[in-house]
Amino acid sequence: MRRMDAGRAVLCAGLLVAALPLSAHHSFSAEFDSNKPVRLEGKVTEMEWINPHAWIHIDVVGPDGKVTNWMVECGPPGILIRRGFTKKSLEAGTEVIAEGYQAKSGVFRANASSITFKDGRRLFVGGSNPDLQENQGKH
């Protein structure tokens, strides 16, 4: 009798876990357009060190003088740290150039391959970007 109760408990727990909403991880091509390259020059307003992707928020001044805040997707924090980033690398006010690809929807969101600092240092930040050698031919 106890064996059956334990089995039912495991089955119920498994069903409950399976019923929880899961956020699916997207591929580059599901959200971003490799035919829409962008070069965003501006000042960092915020850096989010979150999984599965870190995000850099950049204020970009357009030709008309209007400021637009872009969300720039990067690879996961662990990859960024291994590539030379620290939590102090992109403090608010840091001037950068982000190169990558715009979201298919046309919103002010991009997937970056690299960030270039005013002094010329360049760091690769992409995780699923087609510009990274390990991702070429996958999209």
C-alpha positions as CSV (number, residue, x, y, z in Angstrom):
1,M,0.0,0.0,0.0
2,R,2.8,2.4,0.9
3,R,4.6,1.6,-2.3
4,M,1.5,2.7,-4.3
5,D,1.1,5.9,-2.4
6,A,4.8,6.8,-3.0
7,G,4.3,6.1,-6.7
8,R,1.3,8.3,-6.9
9,A,3.1,11.1,-5.0
10,V,6.0,10.9,-7.5
11,L,3.5,10.9,-10.5
12,C,1.6,13.9,-9.1
13,A,4.8,15.8,-8.5
14,G,6.0,15.1,-12.0
15,L,2.7,16.3,-13.4
16,L,2.8,19.5,-11.4
17,V,6.3,20.3,-12.6
18,A,5.4,19.6,-16.2
19,A,2.4,22.0,-15.9
20,L,4.5,24.9,-14.7
21,P,5.0,27.6,-17.4
22,L,8.4,27.4,-19.0
23,S,10.0,30.3,-20.9
24,A,11.5,28.9,-24.1
25,H,14.9,30.0,-25.1
26,H,14.9,31.6,-28.5
27,S,17.4,31.2,-31.3
28,F,19.0,34.2,-33.0
29,S,16.9,33.8,-36.2
30,A,13.6,33.6,-34.2
31,E,14.0,37.2,-33.0
32,F,16.7,38.9,-34.9
33,D,17.3,39.6,-38.6
34,S,20.8,38.9,-40.0
35,N,19.8,41.2,-42.9
36,K,19.4,44.2,-40.6
37,P,22.8,45.1,-39.3
38,V,23.0,48.0,-36.8
39,R,25.8,50.1,-35.5
40,L,24.6,51.9,-32.3
41,E,26.8,54.7,-30.9
42,G,25.8,56.1,-27.6
43,K,26.0,56.1,-23.8
44,V,25.3,53.1,-21.6
45,T,22.3,53.8,-19.3
46,E,22.2,50.3,-17.7
47,M,23.8,46.9,-17.8
48,E,21.7,43.9,-16.7
49,W,23.7,40.9,-15.6
50,I,21.0,38.3,-15.9
51,N,20.6,34.8,-17.4
52,P,20.1,33.6,-20.1
53,H,21.3,36.9,-21.7
54,A,22.9,40.0,-20.3
55,W,21.5,43.2,-21.7
56,I,23.1,46.6,-22.3
57,H,20.8,49.6,-22.5
58,I,22.2,52.4,-24.7
59,D,20.9,55.9,-25.4
60,V,21.5,56.6,-29.1
61,V,21.0,60.0,-30.5
62,G,19.5,59.9,-34.0
63,P,20.2,62.3,-36.9
64,D,17.1,64.3,-35.8
65,G,18.5,64.7,-32.3
66,K,16.0,62.4,-30.8
67,V,17.3,60.0,-28.1
68,T,16.2,56.4,-28.3
69,N,17.1,53.8,-25.7
70,W,18.1,50.5,-27.3
71,M,18.2,47.1,-25.5
72,V,21.2,45.2,-26.7
73,E,21.3,41.5,-26.1
74,C,24.6,39.8,-25.2
75,G,25.7,36.4,-24.3
76,P,25.2,35.0,-20.8
77,P,27.1,36.7,-17.9
78,G,29.6,33.8,-17.5
79,I,30.7,34.1,-21.2
80,L,31.1,37.9,-20.8
81,I,33.3,37.5,-17.8
82,R,35.5,34.9,-19.6
83,R,35.8,37.4,-22.5
84,G,37.1,40.1,-20.2
85,F,34.0,42.0,-18.9
86,T,33.5,42.9,-15.3
87,K,30.5,44.5,-13.6
88,K,32.4,47.8,-13.9
89,S,33.2,47.5,-17.6
90,L,29.9,49.2,-18.7
91,E,28.9,51.7,-16.0
92,A,26.2,54.2,-16.8
93,G,27.6,57.0,-19.0
94,T,30.3,54.8,-20.7
95,E,30.4,55.7,-24.4
96,V,30.3,52.6,-26.7
97,I,29.6,51.4,-30.2
98,A,27.5,48.3,-30.3
99,E,27.5,46.3,-33.6
100,G,24.9,43.6,-34.3
101,Y,21.5,43.0,-35.7
102,Q,18.1,44.5,-35.1
103,A,15.0,42.7,-34.0
104,K,12.8,41.4,-36.7
105,S,9.9,43.3,-35.2
106,G,11.6,46.7,-35.7
107,V,11.6,47.6,-32.0
108,F,14.7,49.2,-30.6
109,R,16.3,45.9,-29.6
110,A,19.4,44.3,-31.1
111,N,21.6,41.3,-30.7
112,A,25.2,42.5,-30.4
113,S,28.4,40.8,-31.7
114,S,30.8,43.4,-30.2
115,I,31.1,46.4,-28.1
116,T,33.8,49.0,-28.9
117,F,35.0,51.5,-26.3
118,K,36.0,55.1,-27.0
119,D,39.7,54.1,-26.5
120,G,39.4,51.5,-29.2
121,R,39.2,48.4,-27.0
122,R,36.8,45.8,-28.5
123,L,35.0,43.0,-26.7
124,F,32.9,40.3,-28.2
125,V,29.6,40.0,-26.4
126,G,27.5,37.8,-28.6
127,G,26.1,34.4,-27.6
128,S,24.0,33.4,-30.6
129,N,25.1,36.0,-33.1
130,P,26.1,34.8,-36.6
131,D,29.2,37.0,-36.6
132,L,30.9,34.8,-34.0
133,Q,33.0,32.2,-35.7
134,E,31.6,29.3,-33.7
135,N,28.1,30.3,-34.9
136,Q,28.8,30.7,-38.6
137,G,26.5,28.5,-40.7
138,K,24.0,27.8,-37.9
139,H,21.4,30.5,-38.8
